[in-house]
Amino acid sequence: MRPRLGLMSDVDAITNVIIKAMPLDPQWDYRFPLRYEYPDDHYKYTRMLFELFLDPTHNDWCVMVVEDALEPDCETMIVAFGVWDVSYANKRQYGPDYQTQDPVTEVEEQGGSTRKDANHEHFDAFWKGQIRAYKTYFGSIGPDQIHLQILATLPDYQRRGHGTSLCRWAMELVRKEGLQDMTVMASPMGYELYTWLGFETISTFIIQVPGENERLTLVAMMYRPGV
């Protein structure tokens, strides 16, 4: 159950986890309401994103996975994973003006901008809203921090401590590397976990397309060692 580094060969297993786990989170329906009508597009572009996160040349990102089995004698498989922005290392080397690699934009440029499973207005509002919130609430801290981008566990394997073990791996990284914090834009699905782990609530913010009633509520949260 200890997290290990994700490999390129894990991409199909990770894609399986996110496609099965993330519909439990309201932001997935908000961004991809047509995923059942267009399952091929949904799989293709989800997998493409994680290929980029896992690609060793995209070293601003770190994917950690956890393997488990429902029964002791069964073969283990990847059941949970987390993705972190760890660009602090390159920013330390190249300076604070270093631009973090952007796999989401790369997917958009490789056909994702016309994917049929997504509500593109919602997708754009979600991504730009998170960027604005990050700059507003965490930008003043500087480069010595990591950001939890995605955390997911297969439904049958939830409440087994996998999300906790992944977060604690990252919390230890913060301490070991002398970083100031780990941040996350928490959905309702993850808020209780992060609160239990000692994350501070910084602010609540709304993601919404102008003129629409539909909206998402997310919470900017932060873990700081020793607090």
Kinemage of the C-alpha trace (Angstrom):
@kinemage 1
@onewidth
@group {chain A} dominant
@subgroup {mainchain}
@vectorlist {calphas} color= white
{ca met a 1} P 0.000 0.000 0.000
{ca arg a 2} L 3.003 2.326 -0.029
{ca pro a 3} L 2.899 4.802 -2.936
{ca arg a 4} L 5.365 4.299 -5.775
{ca leu a 5} L 6.308 6.450 -8.733
{ca gly a 6} L 3.992 6.077 -11.700
{ca leu a 7} L 5.507 4.795 -14.950
{ca met a 8} L 4.555 5.241 -18.589
{ca ser a 9} L 3.459 1.588 -18.572
{ca asp a 10} L 0.843 2.489 -15.918
{ca val a 11} L -1.106 4.838 -18.178
{ca asp a 12} L -3.950 2.438 -19.000
{ca ala a 13} L -4.442 1.462 -15.356
{ca ile a 14} L -4.432 5.113 -14.253
{ca thr a 15} L -6.884 6.045 -17.007
{ca asn a 16} L -9.170 3.266 -15.773
{ca val a 17} L -9.033 4.651 -12.231
{ca ile a 18} L -9.889 8.204 -13.190
{ca ile a 19} L -12.722 7.273 -15.563
{ca lys a 20} L -14.338 5.103 -12.868
{ca ala a 21} L -13.610 7.312 -9.851
{ca met a 22} L -14.015 10.894 -10.986
{ca pro a 23} L -17.739 10.777 -11.905
{ca leu a 24} L -18.320 10.763 -8.126
{ca asp a 25} L -16.949 14.322 -8.122
{ca pro a 26} L -19.336 17.099 -9.314
{ca gln a 27} L -16.594 18.798 -11.358
{ca trp a 28} L -16.414 15.774 -13.686
{ca asp a 29} L -20.076 16.095 -14.693
{ca tyr a 30} L -19.573 19.834 -15.029
{ca arg a 31} L -16.727 19.435 -17.516
{ca phe a 32} L -17.632 16.187 -19.273
{ca pro a 33} L -21.435 15.852 -19.367
{ca leu a 34} L -21.375 14.024 -22.729
{ca arg a 35} L -18.850 11.343 -21.782
{ca tyr a 36} L -21.405 8.531 -22.087
{ca glu a 37} L -22.470 9.691 -25.540
{ca tyr a 38} L -18.844 9.917 -26.698
{ca pro a 39} L -16.878 7.331 -24.689
{ca asp a 40} L -14.100 7.060 -27.291
{ca asp a 41} L -13.277 10.757 -27.028
{ca his a 42} L -13.513 10.601 -23.259
{ca tyr a 43} L -11.025 7.754 -23.048
{ca lys a 44} L -8.700 9.103 -25.746
{ca tyr a 45} L -8.166 12.556 -24.274
{ca thr a 46} L -8.143 11.425 -20.651
{ca arg a 47} L -5.431 8.919 -21.512
{ca met a 48} L -3.518 11.533 -23.527
{ca leu a 49} L -3.402 13.861 -20.515
{ca phe a 50} L -1.958 11.157 -18.290
{ca glu a 51} L 0.570 10.119 -20.891
{ca leu a 52} L 1.906 13.661 -20.623
{ca phe a 53} L 1.834 13.688 -16.808
{ca leu a 54} L 3.770 10.401 -16.794
{ca asp a 55} L 6.252 11.342 -19.531
{ca pro a 56} L 9.697 11.725 -17.882
{ca thr a 57} L 10.382 14.787 -20.042
{ca his a 58} L 7.458 16.489 -18.258
{ca asn a 59} L 9.382 16.596 -15.011
{ca asp a 60} L 7.348 19.457 -13.557
{ca trp a 61} L 4.793 16.772 -12.732
{ca cys a 62} L 4.929 13.750 -10.462
{ca val a 63} L 2.440 10.869 -10.546
{ca met a 64} L 2.368 8.492 -7.585
{ca val a 65} L 0.270 5.316 -7.535
{ca val a 66} L -0.946 2.800 -4.961
{ca glu a 67} L -1.596 -0.866 -5.692
{ca asp a 68} L -4.001 -3.093 -3.778
{ca ala a 69} L -6.199 -6.195 -4.085
{ca leu a 70} L -9.667 -6.801 -2.655
{ca glu a 71} L -8.636 -10.243 -1.392
{ca pro a 72} L -5.246 -11.318 0.019
{ca asp a 73} L -4.632 -13.948 -2.671
{ca cys a 74} L -5.655 -11.751 -5.614
{ca glu a 75} L -3.226 -9.998 -7.909
{ca thr a 76} L -2.647 -6.356 -7.019
{ca met a 77} L -3.419 -3.539 -9.416
{ca ile a 78} L -3.314 0.243 -9.414
{ca val a 79} L -6.317 1.457 -7.444
{ca ala a 80} L -5.372 5.045 -6.559
{ca phe a 81} L -3.067 7.790 -7.746
{ca gly a 82} L -2.173 11.428 -7.246
{ca val a 83} L -0.669 14.034 -9.563
{ca trp a 84} L 1.434 16.908 -8.192
{ca asp a 85} L 2.949 20.017 -9.694
{ca val a 86} L 6.550 19.713 -8.489
{ca ser a 87} L 7.955 22.494 -10.658
{ca tyr a 88} L 9.686 23.937 -7.578
{ca ala a 89} L 12.757 21.880 -8.544
{ca asn a 90} L 13.087 23.473 -11.983
{ca lys a 91} L 12.269 26.892 -10.543
{ca arg a 92} L 15.102 26.475 -8.061
{ca gln a 93} L 17.433 25.601 -10.942
{ca tyr a 94} L 16.244 28.089 -13.567
{ca gly a 95} L 14.767 30.865 -11.442
{ca pro a 96} L 11.241 31.949 -10.441
{ca asp a 97} L 10.409 33.095 -13.993
{ca tyr a 98} L 10.563 29.491 -15.200
{ca gln a 99} L 7.261 28.557 -16.896
{ca thr a 100} L 5.715 25.309 -15.669
{ca gln a 101} L 4.953 22.708 -18.344
{ca asp a 102} L 1.237 22.673 -19.193
{ca pro a 103} L -0.110 19.234 -20.229
{ca val a 104} L -3.725 20.474 -20.249
{ca thr a 105} L -2.936 23.029 -22.957
{ca glu a 106} L -0.917 20.428 -24.864
{ca val a 107} L -3.964 18.148 -24.971
{ca glu a 108} L -6.082 21.055 -26.198
{ca glu a 109} L -3.570 21.672 -28.986
{ca gln a 110} L -3.578 17.982 -29.954
{ca gly a 111} L -7.318 17.831 -30.609
{ca gly a 112} L -8.779 18.284 -27.148
{ca ser a 113} L -10.260 21.647 -28.102
{ca thr a 114} L -12.807 19.807 -30.293
{ca arg a 115} L -13.425 16.732 -28.098
{ca lys a 116} L -17.095 15.792 -28.124
{ca asp a 117} L -17.470 14.607 -24.533
{ca ala a 118} L -16.857 18.016 -22.967
{ca asn a 119} L -18.824 21.176 -22.328
{ca his a 120} L -16.061 23.473 -23.565
{ca glu a 121} L -17.370 26.608 -21.857
{ca his a 122} L -17.401 24.765 -18.546
{ca phe a 123} L -14.005 23.216 -19.221
{ca asp a 124} L -12.508 26.630 -19.957
{ca ala a 125} L -14.144 28.239 -16.910
{ca phe a 126} L -12.937 25.410 -14.674
{ca trp a 127} L -9.322 25.519 -15.834
{ca lys a 128} L -9.002 29.325 -15.915
{ca gly a 129} L -10.849 29.634 -12.603
{ca gln a 130} L -8.372 27.319 -10.895
{ca ile a 131} L -5.434 29.257 -12.343
{ca arg a 132} L -6.885 32.546 -11.066
{ca ala a 133} L -7.557 31.061 -7.646
{ca tyr a 134} L -4.021 29.667 -7.427
{ca lys a 135} L -2.512 33.070 -8.234
{ca thr a 136} L -4.861 34.823 -5.804
{ca tyr a 137} L -4.424 32.551 -2.802
{ca phe a 138} L -1.010 30.976 -3.286
{ca gly a 139} L 0.903 33.124 -5.766
{ca ser a 140} L 2.477 35.335 -3.114
{ca ile a 141} L 4.133 32.318 -1.470
{ca gly a 142} L 6.556 31.902 -4.347
{ca pro a 143} L 7.960 28.786 -5.997
{ca asp a 144} L 8.762 26.713 -2.890
{ca gln a 145} L 5.507 24.773 -2.848
{ca ile a 146} L 3.838 21.819 -4.523
{ca his a 147} L 0.253 21.611 -5.743
{ca leu a 148} L -1.987 18.554 -5.696
{ca gln a 149} L -3.660 18.547 -9.093
{ca ile a 150} L -5.636 15.284 -9.002
{ca leu a 151} L -6.310 12.577 -6.415
{ca ala a 152} L -8.496 9.567 -7.241
{ca thr a 153} L -9.281 6.098 -5.872
{ca leu a 154} L -11.396 3.355 -7.445
{ca pro a 155} L -14.800 3.279 -5.710
{ca asp a 156} L -14.387 -0.316 -4.451
{ca tyr a 157} L -11.084 0.621 -2.791
{ca gln a 158} L -12.105 3.843 -1.087
{ca arg a 159} L -11.862 4.225 2.707
{ca arg a 160} L -8.825 1.950 2.787
{ca gly a 161} L -6.357 4.758 3.422
{ca his a 162} L -5.019 5.086 -0.112
{ca gly a 163} L -5.769 8.798 -0.489
{ca thr a 164} L -4.243 9.359 2.946
{ca ser a 165} L -1.049 7.482 2.061
{ca leu a 166} L -0.652 9.472 -1.158
{ca cys a 167} L -1.140 12.789 0.638
{ca arg a 168} L 1.255 11.813 3.409
{ca trp a 169} L 3.892 10.937 0.811
{ca ala a 170} L 3.578 14.499 -0.506
{ca met a 171} L 3.496 16.026 2.978
{ca glu a 172} L 6.783 14.279 3.734
{ca leu a 173} L 8.213 15.640 0.467
{ca val a 174} L 7.288 19.161 1.606
{ca arg a 175} L 9.178 18.640 4.870
{ca lys a 176} L 12.178 16.900 3.303
{ca glu a 177} L 12.619 19.506 0.558
{ca gly a 178} L 12.168 22.459 2.906
{ca leu a 179} L 9.112 23.701 1.003
{ca gln a 180} L 6.615 26.102 2.482
{ca asp a 181} L 3.419 24.217 1.707
{ca met a 182} L 1.305 21.878 -0.375
{ca thr a 183} L -1.847 23.373 -1.882
{ca val a 184} L -5.019 21.941 -3.377
{ca met a 185} L -8.281 23.208 -4.869
{ca ala a 186} L -10.586 20.851 -2.991
{ca ser a 187} L -13.921 19.645 -4.278
{ca pro a 188} L -16.580 18.416 -1.838
{ca met a 189} L -15.301 14.896 -2.504
{ca gly a 190} L -11.855 15.638 -1.057
{ca tyr a 191} L -12.546 18.401 1.450
{ca glu a 192} L -13.102 16.108 4.442
{ca leu a 193} L -9.906 14.141 3.764
{ca tyr a 194} L -7.745 17.248 3.492
{ca thr a 195} L -9.302 18.758 6.617
{ca trp a 196} L -8.623 15.541 8.562
{ca leu a 197} L -5.003 15.612 7.373
{ca gly a 198} L -4.538 19.107 8.766
{ca phe a 199} L -4.948 21.305 5.703
{ca glu a 200} L -6.082 24.875 6.350
{ca thr a 201} L -9.079 26.311 4.538
{ca ile a 202} L -7.931 29.513 2.838
{ca ser a 203} L -11.022 30.521 0.860
{ca thr a 204} L -14.047 29.234 -1.013
{ca phe a 205} L -14.403 30.243 -4.648
{ca ile a 206} L -16.975 29.781 -7.369
{ca ile a 207} L -16.483 28.541 -10.925
{ca gln a 208} L -19.299 29.673 -13.194
{ca val a 209} L -19.873 30.646 -16.809
{ca pro a 210} L -21.333 34.189 -16.941
{ca gly a 211} L -25.087 34.110 -17.443
{ca glu a 212} L -25.498 30.510 -16.206
{ca asn a 213} L -27.031 29.283 -12.961
{ca glu a 214} L -24.939 26.110 -12.894
{ca arg a 215} L -21.746 26.491 -10.908
{ca leu a 216} L -19.090 24.679 -8.903
{ca thr a 217} L -17.886 25.518 -5.413
{ca leu a 218} L -14.252 24.678 -4.649
{ca val a 219} L -12.094 25.362 -1.600
{ca ala a 220} L -8.508 26.609 -1.701
{ca met a 221} L -6.624 24.653 0.996
{ca met a 222} L -3.040 24.492 2.218
{ca tyr a 223} L -0.852 22.163 4.251
{ca arg a 224} L 2.060 23.834 6.027
{ca pro a 225} L 4.589 21.781 8.028
{ca gly a 226} L 4.456 22.471 11.708
{ca val a 227} L 1.125 24.307 11.606
